[in-house]
Amino acid sequence: MTRHVVLVGLMGSGKTTVGKLLAERMQRPLVDTDAAVEAATGRTVREIWLAEGEPAYRVLENGVVVDALAAAEPSIIAAAGGVVLSPDNRHALADADALVVWLSADPDVLVGRAVTGAHRPLLDDDPHGALRKMATDRADLYAEVADVVVDVTDRRPEAIADEIVALVGRETTSGTNP
């Protein structure tokens, strides 16, 4: 049985929202990597980025991901959108006892969702352009780590969570990854 369910994908794909639903339905703790970094540092993601830059944030993010994957208690991990940029994170995801789910959607759909969060410094100047570039730059990396891809375009979070719960259930009964 898979210990962890890890949600990856671009900003606005619903990792945190779906993660909360999964945690509730599967009775597992939720580890939101951005929230965990903020709790550990006492600063927001934006504050870290502006004061120390992306590399400093990525080091903190890596620590949270590795710790979450190493935890004995099965959890739902809502990983920050750039988690796949680090080869160390990609290896950790590949080596972990986890089902990695890529929440995928067209960046034009995601931009409307993603700009509502003030904690996303990568979207400050050109949200549409930034998300399109991230989608292009990260698609192969998401595909590399994902066990399954779930299209979240025009879908309610509840339906996405239902699909993932069903995937985990099939994996548990068959003993194999979906």
C-alpha positions as CSV (number, residue, x, y, z in Angstrom):
1,M,0.0,0.0,0.0
2,T,1.3,3.5,-0.8
3,R,2.1,5.5,2.2
4,H,1.9,8.9,0.8
5,V,0.0,10.7,-1.9
6,V,2.0,13.6,-3.4
7,L,0.3,16.2,-5.5
8,V,2.4,18.1,-8.0
9,G,1.6,20.6,-10.7
10,L,1.6,24.3,-11.6
11,M,0.4,27.1,-9.4
12,G,-3.4,27.2,-9.4
13,S,-3.8,23.5,-10.2
14,G,-5.5,22.9,-6.9
15,K,-2.8,21.0,-5.0
16,T,-3.7,22.6,-1.6
17,T,-7.5,22.5,-2.1
18,V,-7.5,18.9,-3.4
19,G,-4.9,18.0,-0.7
20,K,-7.2,19.2,2.0
21,L,-10.1,17.2,0.6
22,L,-7.9,14.1,0.3
23,A,-6.6,14.4,3.8
24,E,-10.1,14.6,5.2
25,R,-11.5,11.7,3.1
26,M,-8.5,9.5,3.6
27,Q,-8.0,10.5,7.3
28,R,-4.3,11.4,6.7
29,P,-2.4,14.5,7.7
30,L,-1.8,17.2,5.0
31,V,1.7,18.5,4.4
32,D,1.5,21.7,2.3
33,T,5.2,22.4,1.5
34,D,4.7,26.2,1.2
35,A,2.9,26.3,4.6
36,A,5.5,24.0,6.2
37,V,8.3,26.3,5.0
38,E,6.4,29.3,6.3
39,A,5.9,27.6,9.7
40,A,9.5,26.6,10.0
41,T,10.9,30.0,9.1
42,G,8.2,32.3,10.5
43,R,8.2,34.1,7.1
44,T,6.0,34.0,4.1
45,V,7.1,32.5,0.8
46,R,7.1,36.0,-0.7
47,E,9.3,37.3,2.1
48,I,11.8,34.5,1.6
49,W,11.9,35.1,-2.1
50,L,12.3,38.8,-1.8
51,A,14.9,38.7,0.9
52,E,17.0,35.7,-0.1
53,G,15.9,34.7,-3.6
54,E,14.6,31.5,-5.2
55,P,17.7,29.4,-4.4
56,A,17.2,29.9,-0.6
57,Y,13.6,29.0,-0.8
58,R,14.3,25.9,-2.9
59,V,16.8,24.6,-0.2
60,L,14.0,25.0,2.4
61,E,11.5,23.4,0.2
62,N,13.8,20.4,-0.4
63,G,14.1,19.9,3.4
64,V,10.4,19.9,3.8
65,V,9.8,17.4,0.9
66,V,12.5,15.0,2.1
67,D,11.1,15.1,5.7
68,A,7.5,14.6,4.6
69,L,8.4,11.6,2.4
70,A,10.4,10.1,5.2
71,A,7.6,10.4,7.7
72,A,6.2,7.0,8.9
73,E,2.6,8.2,9.0
74,P,0.9,8.1,5.5
75,S,0.2,11.6,4.5
76,I,-1.1,13.8,1.7
77,I,1.7,16.1,0.4
78,A,0.8,19.2,-1.6
79,A,4.1,20.1,-3.1
80,A,5.0,23.5,-4.3
81,G,4.8,24.0,-8.1
82,G,8.6,24.1,-8.5
83,V,9.3,21.0,-6.5
84,V,10.3,19.2,-9.7
85,L,13.0,21.7,-10.5
86,S,15.4,20.1,-8.1
87,P,17.0,16.8,-9.1
88,D,17.2,15.9,-5.4
89,N,13.4,16.3,-5.1
90,R,12.8,14.3,-8.2
91,H,15.0,11.5,-6.9
92,A,13.3,11.6,-3.5
93,L,9.9,11.4,-5.2
94,A,11.0,8.5,-7.4
95,D,12.5,6.6,-4.4
96,A,9.6,7.3,-2.0
97,D,6.8,4.9,-1.1
98,A,4.3,7.3,-2.7
99,L,1.8,7.8,-5.4
100,V,2.7,11.0,-7.2
101,V,-0.2,12.6,-8.9
102,W,0.3,15.4,-11.5
103,L,-2.7,17.8,-11.4
104,S,-2.5,19.1,-15.0
105,A,-4.4,21.9,-16.8
106,D,-3.8,24.5,-19.5
107,P,-1.9,27.5,-18.1
108,D,-4.6,29.8,-19.5
109,V,-7.1,28.1,-17.2
110,L,-4.7,28.2,-14.2
111,V,-3.8,31.8,-14.4
112,G,-7.2,32.9,-13.1
113,R,-6.8,30.7,-10.1
114,A,-3.2,31.4,-9.4
115,V,-3.3,35.2,-9.4
116,T,-5.6,35.2,-6.4
117,G,-2.7,34.3,-4.1
118,A,-0.4,37.1,-3.0
119,H,2.3,34.6,-2.1
120,R,3.4,33.9,-5.7
121,P,6.2,36.2,-6.6
122,L,6.9,34.4,-9.9
123,L,3.6,35.8,-11.2
124,D,4.2,39.4,-10.3
125,D,5.1,40.8,-13.7
126,D,3.3,38.7,-16.3
127,P,1.1,36.0,-14.9
128,H,0.0,34.5,-18.3
129,G,3.5,34.5,-19.7
130,A,5.1,33.2,-16.6
131,L,2.6,30.3,-16.3
132,R,2.9,29.4,-20.0
133,K,6.7,29.4,-19.6
134,M,6.6,27.2,-16.5
135,A,4.2,24.8,-18.2
136,T,6.7,24.4,-21.1
137,D,9.8,24.2,-18.9
138,R,8.3,21.8,-16.3
139,A,6.1,19.5,-18.3
140,D,8.8,16.8,-18.8
141,L,9.8,17.1,-15.1
142,Y,6.3,16.6,-13.9
143,A,5.9,13.6,-16.3
144,E,9.2,12.2,-15.0
145,V,7.9,12.0,-11.4
146,A,4.2,11.4,-11.9
147,D,2.7,7.9,-11.5
148,V,-0.6,9.3,-12.8
149,V,-1.8,12.5,-14.5
150,V,-5.2,13.9,-13.6
151,D,-6.6,16.6,-15.8
152,V,-8.1,19.3,-13.6
153,T,-9.3,21.6,-16.3
154,D,-12.9,22.7,-15.6
155,R,-13.3,20.1,-12.8
156,R,-14.4,20.7,-9.3
157,P,-12.0,19.9,-6.5
158,E,-14.4,17.3,-5.1
159,A,-14.4,15.3,-8.4
160,I,-10.6,15.4,-8.6
161,A,-10.3,14.2,-5.0
162,D,-12.9,11.4,-5.7
163,E,-10.8,10.3,-8.7
164,I,-7.6,10.2,-6.6
165,V,-9.2,8.3,-3.8
166,A,-10.4,5.7,-6.3
167,L,-6.9,5.4,-7.8
168,V,-5.5,4.8,-4.3
169,G,-8.2,2.3,-3.6
170,R,-7.4,0.4,-6.8
171,E,-3.7,0.5,-6.0
172,T,-4.4,-0.9,-2.5
173,T,-6.6,-3.8,-3.8
174,S,-4.3,-4.7,-6.7
175,G,-1.0,-4.1,-5.0
176,T,0.3,-2.2,-8.0
177,N,0.5,1.4,-9.0
178,P,-2.3,2.6,-11.2
